[in-house]
């Protein structure tokens, strides 16, 4: 009985795997203007870059940061590297201090009997004035089949942004 309970526990624990790699967190003042750009969607799931953007904005709001609204990006589903470069230039003119951009590498449900949600993404914080990336983090997370890809993404993003205070 003990052996089967241990095997069951380990299989459940292994199915909720998380991998996170992050650089040293920057010191960002709460009054700084942060712009969150839609993430470049390298997955096959439509609009996942915008879904992640909304989760990231909410996480910054909940930490007390000022997030600049960016209405001009709401209708473009296929955000690209070229648009990031253009947006970073425009943000400097608009007085932004920092911009967060990144990549959705995976946002799906794994095939098989369980259909576990799997999310993988990379985030970068860019200092608009110095024109340099000051922080980068990447991570992947899977959860049990009873959770959604959105919940999986929220937990991953919360973990990735936890050092930013």
C-alpha positions as a Markdown table, in Angstrom:
| # | Residue | x | y | z |
|---|---|---|---|---|
| 1 | Unk | 0.0 | 0.0 | 0.0 |
| 2 | Unk | 2.8 | 2.4 | 0.9 |
| 3 | Unk | 4.6 | 1.7 | -2.3 |
| 4 | Unk | 1.5 | 2.4 | -4.5 |
| 5 | Unk | 0.8 | 5.6 | -2.6 |
| 6 | Unk | 4.3 | 6.8 | -3.1 |
| 7 | Unk | 4.2 | 6.0 | -6.9 |
| 8 | Unk | 0.9 | 7.8 | -7.2 |
| 9 | Unk | 2.2 | 10.8 | -5.3 |
| 10 | Unk | 5.4 | 11.0 | -7.5 |
| 11 | Unk | 3.5 | 10.6 | -10.7 |
| 12 | Unk | 1.1 | 13.5 | -9.7 |
| 13 | Unk | 4.1 | 15.6 | -8.6 |
| 14 | Unk | 6.0 | 15.0 | -11.8 |
| 15 | Unk | 3.0 | 15.9 | -14.0 |
| 16 | Unk | 3.1 | 19.4 | -12.5 |
| 17 | Unk | 6.6 | 20.3 | -13.6 |
| 18 | Unk | 8.0 | 23.8 | -13.7 |
| 19 | Unk | 11.3 | 25.0 | -15.1 |
| 20 | Unk | 12.4 | 28.6 | -14.5 |
| 21 | Unk | 15.6 | 30.4 | -15.5 |
| 22 | Unk | 16.0 | 34.1 | -14.6 |
| 23 | Unk | 18.7 | 36.8 | -14.4 |
| 24 | Unk | 19.3 | 39.1 | -11.4 |
| 25 | Unk | 16.2 | 41.2 | -10.9 |
| 26 | Unk | 16.4 | 44.9 | -11.6 |
| 27 | Unk | 15.4 | 47.6 | -9.1 |
| 28 | Unk | 12.3 | 49.3 | -10.6 |
| 29 | Unk | 10.6 | 52.2 | -8.8 |
| 30 | Unk | 6.8 | 51.8 | -8.5 |
| 31 | Unk | 6.3 | 55.2 | -10.2 |
| 32 | Unk | 8.2 | 54.1 | -13.3 |
| 33 | Unk | 6.1 | 53.9 | -16.5 |
| 34 | Unk | 6.1 | 50.3 | -17.7 |
| 35 | Unk | 4.7 | 49.3 | -21.1 |
| 36 | Unk | 3.8 | 45.7 | -21.7 |
| 37 | Unk | 3.9 | 44.7 | -25.3 |
| 38 | Unk | 2.1 | 41.7 | -26.8 |
| 39 | Unk | 4.3 | 38.7 | -26.7 |
| 40 | Unk | 5.5 | 37.2 | -30.0 |
| 41 | Unk | 3.4 | 34.1 | -30.5 |
| 42 | Unk | 5.6 | 31.2 | -31.6 |
| 43 | Unk | 2.9 | 28.7 | -30.6 |
| 44 | Unk | 0.1 | 27.4 | -32.7 |
| 45 | Unk | -2.5 | 28.8 | -30.3 |
| 46 | Unk | -4.1 | 32.0 | -31.7 |
| 47 | Unk | -3.9 | 35.1 | -29.5 |
| 48 | Unk | -1.8 | 33.6 | -26.8 |
| 49 | Unk | 0.6 | 36.6 | -27.0 |
| 50 | Unk | -2.2 | 38.9 | -26.1 |
| 51 | Unk | -3.5 | 36.5 | -23.4 |
| 52 | Unk | 0.0 | 36.5 | -21.8 |
| 53 | Unk | 0.2 | 40.3 | -22.1 |
| 54 | Unk | -3.0 | 40.7 | -20.1 |
| 55 | Unk | -1.8 | 38.4 | -17.4 |
| 56 | Unk | 1.5 | 40.2 | -17.2 |
| 57 | Unk | -0.2 | 43.6 | -17.0 |
| 58 | Unk | -2.4 | 42.3 | -14.2 |
| 59 | Unk | 0.6 | 41.0 | -12.3 |
| 60 | Unk | 2.3 | 44.4 | -12.5 |
| 61 | Unk | -0.9 | 46.2 | -11.4 |
| 62 | Unk | -1.2 | 43.9 | -8.4 |
| 63 | Unk | 2.4 | 44.8 | -7.4 |
| 64 | Unk | 1.5 | 48.5 | -7.6 |
| 65 | Unk | 3.4 | 49.5 | -10.8 |
| 66 | Unk | 2.1 | 52.0 | -13.3 |
| 67 | Unk | 1.4 | 50.2 | -16.6 |
| 68 | Unk | 1.1 | 52.4 | -19.7 |
| 69 | Unk | -1.9 | 51.7 | -21.9 |
| 70 | Unk | -1.1 | 50.7 | -25.5 |
| 71 | Unk | -4.3 | 50.8 | -27.5 |
| 72 | Unk | -2.5 | 50.6 | -30.9 |
| 73 | Unk | -1.5 | 46.9 | -30.4 |
| 74 | Unk | -4.9 | 45.4 | -29.5 |
| 75 | Unk | -5.9 | 44.5 | -33.0 |
| 76 | Unk | -2.7 | 42.9 | -34.3 |
| 77 | Unk | -2.7 | 39.2 | -33.7 |
| 78 | Unk | 0.7 | 38.5 | -35.3 |
| 79 | Unk | 3.1 | 40.8 | -33.4 |
| 80 | Unk | 6.6 | 40.6 | -34.9 |
| 81 | Unk | 10.2 | 41.4 | -34.1 |
| 82 | Unk | 10.0 | 44.4 | -36.4 |
| 83 | Unk | 7.0 | 45.7 | -34.5 |
| 84 | Unk | 8.8 | 45.3 | -31.2 |
| 85 | Unk | 11.7 | 47.5 | -32.5 |
| 86 | Unk | 9.3 | 50.1 | -33.7 |
| 87 | Unk | 7.3 | 50.1 | -30.5 |
| 88 | Unk | 10.4 | 50.5 | -28.4 |
| 89 | Unk | 11.4 | 53.5 | -30.4 |
| 90 | Unk | 7.8 | 55.0 | -30.0 |
| 91 | Unk | 7.8 | 54.3 | -26.3 |
| 92 | Unk | 10.9 | 56.4 | -25.8 |
| 93 | Unk | 9.1 | 59.3 | -27.4 |
| 94 | Unk | 6.0 | 58.7 | -25.2 |
| 95 | Unk | 8.1 | 58.8 | -22.0 |
| 96 | Unk | 8.1 | 55.1 | -21.0 |
| 97 | Unk | 10.8 | 54.0 | -18.6 |
| 98 | Unk | 10.6 | 50.3 | -19.3 |
| 99 | Unk | 9.1 | 47.9 | -21.7 |
| 100 | Unk | 8.3 | 44.2 | -21.2 |
| 101 | Unk | 8.3 | 42.0 | -24.3 |
| 102 | Unk | 8.9 | 38.4 | -24.9 |
| 103 | Unk | 7.9 | 35.2 | -26.7 |
| 104 | Unk | 5.3 | 32.5 | -26.3 |
| 105 | Unk | 7.1 | 29.3 | -27.1 |
| 106 | Unk | 4.3 | 26.9 | -26.2 |
| 107 | Unk | 0.7 | 27.3 | -25.2 |
| 108 | Unk | -1.2 | 24.1 | -25.7 |
| 109 | Unk | -2.7 | 21.0 | -24.3 |
| 110 | Unk | -0.4 | 18.0 | -24.6 |
| 111 | Unk | -1.9 | 15.1 | -26.7 |
| 112 | Unk | -2.6 | 11.9 | -25.0 |
| 113 | Unk | -5.0 | 10.6 | -22.4 |
| 114 | Unk | -4.5 | 13.5 | -20.0 |
| 115 | Unk | -4.5 | 16.6 | -22.2 |
| 116 | Unk | -2.2 | 18.4 | -19.7 |
| 117 | Unk | -1.8 | 22.1 | -20.3 |
| 118 | Unk | 1.7 | 23.2 | -21.2 |
| 119 | Unk | 3.0 | 26.8 | -21.3 |
| 120 | Unk | 6.5 | 28.0 | -22.1 |
| 121 | Unk | 7.6 | 31.6 | -22.4 |
| 122 | Unk | 10.4 | 34.1 | -22.3 |
| 123 | Unk | 10.2 | 37.6 | -20.8 |
| 124 | Unk | 12.5 | 40.6 | -21.2 |
| 125 | Unk | 12.5 | 43.9 | -19.4 |
| 126 | Unk | 14.0 | 46.6 | -21.6 |
| 127 | Unk | 15.3 | 49.9 | -20.2 |
| 128 | Unk | 13.9 | 52.4 | -22.8 |
| 129 | Unk | 16.4 | 55.2 | -21.9 |
| 130 | Unk | 19.6 | 53.1 | -22.0 |
| 131 | Unk | 18.2 | 50.9 | -24.8 |
| 132 | Unk | 19.3 | 47.7 | -23.1 |
| 133 | Unk | 17.7 | 44.6 | -21.8 |
| 134 | Unk | 18.1 | 44.7 | -18.0 |
| 135 | Unk | 16.3 | 41.5 | -17.1 |
| 136 | Unk | 15.4 | 38.3 | -18.7 |
| 137 | Unk | 13.5 | 35.1 | -17.6 |
| 138 | Unk | 12.3 | 32.0 | -19.3 |
| 139 | Unk | 10.2 | 29.2 | -18.0 |
| 140 | Unk | 8.0 | 26.3 | -18.7 |
| 141 | Unk | 5.1 | 24.8 | -16.8 |
| 142 | Unk | 2.8 | 21.9 | -17.1 |
| 143 | Unk | -0.1 | 21.1 | -14.8 |
| 144 | Unk | -2.7 | 18.3 | -14.3 |
| 145 | Unk | -5.4 | 17.9 | -16.9 |
| 146 | Unk | -7.9 | 19.5 | -14.5 |
| 147 | Unk | -6.3 | 22.9 | -15.0 |
| 148 | Unk | -6.5 | 25.2 | -18.0 |
| 149 | Unk | -3.7 | 26.6 | -20.1 |
| 150 | Unk | -4.7 | 30.1 | -18.7 |
| 151 | Unk | -4.2 | 29.0 | -15.1 |
| 152 | Unk | -0.9 | 27.3 | -16.0 |
| 153 | Unk | 0.2 | 30.6 | -17.7 |
| 154 | Unk | -0.9 | 32.7 | -14.7 |
| 155 | Unk | 1.2 | 30.5 | -12.3 |
| 156 | Unk | 4.2 | 30.6 | -14.6 |
| 157 | Unk | 4.1 | 34.3 | -15.1 |
| 158 | Unk | 3.6 | 35.0 | -11.4 |
| 159 | Unk | 6.7 | 32.8 | -10.7 |
| 160 | Unk | 8.7 | 34.5 | -13.4 |
| 161 | Unk | 7.8 | 38.0 | -12.2 |
| 162 | Unk | 8.1 | 37.3 | -8.5 |
| 163 | Unk | 11.6 | 38.8 | -8.2 |
| 164 | Unk | 10.4 | 42.1 | -9.6 |
| 165 | Unk | 9.2 | 44.1 | -6.6 |
